[in-house]
Amino acid sequence: MPFFYSSDTRKKILLNSALFLLVTIAALAMLSPTYRAFFKVVISCNEGWNAFFGAAAIHTGTPYPPPEELITNNYPPLSFYFVGYLGSLLGDLILAGRLISLLSVCFLGLFIGKLIKQLGGNSRDAIVGRKTSVKVIIS
């Protein structure tokens, strides 16, 4: 016997299926960076630079070199203190930077979802916004 759904039920099924697919894609997109975070090889040429200035922030008190040196640094120093402190706890500055990066992506997704809800969106809109932002940032 054929089974027919009402128009509203079909719409809910379609939206929930699309949401499930989006959540699955975002979760799969997070697997690779999370897995690679624990590799002992350099993934990006930026990592050593950030680790160097993180160590400088912890050991010398400032990530900025003296003005007469040829090395420049125009980043905000707060990130270097975070990386340096967590790196001193973990014993690996590059792993510390990777973990901070992953956490910041997760928090950014949460804040985007919260912003969508504050601007009048419902819970489904917030979930879509979170997962889409994480997917876009990771890829």
C-alpha positions in Angstrom: 0.0 0.0 0.0 1.5 3.4 -1.0 2.5 5.7 1.8 2.1 9.4 1.2 3.5 12.2 3.3 2.0 15.6 3.7 3.8 18.6 2.2 5.0 19.8 5.6 6.3 16.4 6.5 8.2 16.0 3.2 9.7 19.5 3.8 10.8 18.5 7.3 12.3 15.2 6.1 14.2 17.0 3.3 15.5 19.7 5.7 16.6 17.1 8.3 18.3 15.0 5.6 20.2 18.0 4.3 21.2 19.0 7.9 22.4 15.5 8.6 24.4 15.6 5.4 26.0 18.9 6.2 26.8 17.8 9.8 28.4 14.6 8.4 30.5 16.6 5.9 31.7 19.0 8.5 32.6 16.2 10.9 34.5 14.4 8.2 36.3 17.7 7.3 37.5 18.0 10.9 38.9 14.5 11.0 41.9 15.2 8.8 43.2 18.3 10.6 42.6 16.7 14.0 44.5 13.6 12.9 47.3 15.6 11.3 47.7 17.8 14.4 49.7 15.0 16.2 52.1 14.4 13.3 55.8 15.2 14.1 56.3 16.7 10.7 55.8 20.2 9.5 52.5 20.7 7.8 52.8 24.4 7.0 55.9 26.7 6.7 54.2 29.1 9.2 54.3 26.6 12.1 58.0 27.0 12.8 57.8 30.8 12.7 54.9 30.8 15.2 56.7 28.3 17.4 59.9 30.5 17.4 58.0 33.6 18.4 55.9 31.7 21.0 59.2 30.5 22.6 60.5 34.0 22.5 57.4 35.3 24.2 57.7 32.8 27.1 61.5 32.9 27.5 62.3 36.6 27.0 59.0 38.2 28.0 58.3 39.7 24.5 57.9 38.2 21.1 59.3 41.4 19.5 63.0 41.6 18.6 64.9 44.8 19.2 64.3 47.5 16.5 67.8 47.2 15.1 67.4 43.5 14.1 66.4 42.5 10.6 63.6 40.2 11.8 60.1 41.7 11.9 57.0 40.7 13.7 53.7 42.6 13.3 51.4 39.9 14.8 49.4 40.6 18.0 51.5 39.1 20.8 48.6 37.4 22.6 48.7 34.4 20.3 52.4 33.9 20.9 51.9 33.9 24.7 49.1 31.3 24.3 51.3 29.1 22.1 54.3 29.6 24.3 52.5 28.8 27.5 50.7 25.7 26.2 53.9 24.6 24.4 55.8 24.8 27.7 53.1 22.6 29.3 53.0 20.1 26.4 56.7 20.2 25.5 55.9 20.9 21.9 55.3 24.4 20.6 54.1 23.2 17.1 51.5 20.8 18.7 50.4 23.6 20.9 49.8 25.9 18.0 47.9 23.2 16.1 45.6 22.5 19.1 45.0 26.2 19.6 44.1 26.5 15.9 41.7 23.6 16.1 40.0 25.0 19.2 39.7 28.4 17.7 37.9 27.0 14.7 35.5 25.1 16.9 34.8 28.2 19.0 34.4 30.3 15.9 31.7 27.9 14.7 29.9 28.0 18.0 30.0 31.8 18.1 28.7 32.0 14.5 25.7 29.7 15.5 25.1 31.9 18.6 25.1 35.0 16.4 22.6 33.5 14.0 20.3 32.7 16.9 20.6 36.2 18.3 19.8 37.7 14.8 16.5 35.8 14.7 17.4 32.4 13.3 16.1 29.1 14.7 18.2 26.2 16.0 18.4 24.6 12.6 19.8 27.8 11.1 22.4 28.0 13.8 23.5 24.4 13.2 23.8 25.0 9.5 25.8 28.2 10.1 28.1 26.5 12.5 28.8 23.5 10.3 29.1 25.6 7.1 31.6 28.0 8.7 33.7 25.1 10.1 33.8 23.4 6.7 34.7 26.7 4.9 37.5 27.5 7.4 38.9 23.9 7.3 39.0 23.6 3.6 
